């Protein structure tokens, strides 16, 4: 896989924040597809998770 193709696949992984009726926000990461998981493994990169620092942004 080319670097461009790997970045295109990984760019589809998204972080989401949802708040309903002024409730506490819920944070999540989109589902990592098998091809994305293979790319992450090949690059020796961990699957993205909710990071405490992200909430500070």
C-alpha positions, -999 to 999 in steps of 0.1 A, spaced: 0 0 0 13 34 -9 17 61 18 -11 81 0 -35 51 2 -27 45 38 -33 81 47 -66 81 27 -78 50 47 -68 64 81 -82 98 73 -117 82 74 -113 75 111 -131 103 129 -137 115 165 -172 124 174 -189 144 202 -226 144 206 -247 164 231 -285 161 233 -307 186 250 -279 203 268 -268 170 283 -233 160 290 -214 154 258 -206 119 247 -173 113 229 -165 84 206 -143 72 177 -158 59 145 -157 22 139 -123 11 126 -128 -10 95 -107 -41 90 -85 -25 63 -79 5 86 -69 -19 114 -45 -37 91 -29 -4 81 -26 7 117 -10 -27 126 14 -25 96 25 10 108 27 -3 144 2 24 155 -24 18 182 -61 21 175 -73 56 183 -91 61 216 -106 90 234 -78 110 248 -82 132 279 -63 160 262 -88 161 233 -115 172 257 -95 203 265 -96 216 229 
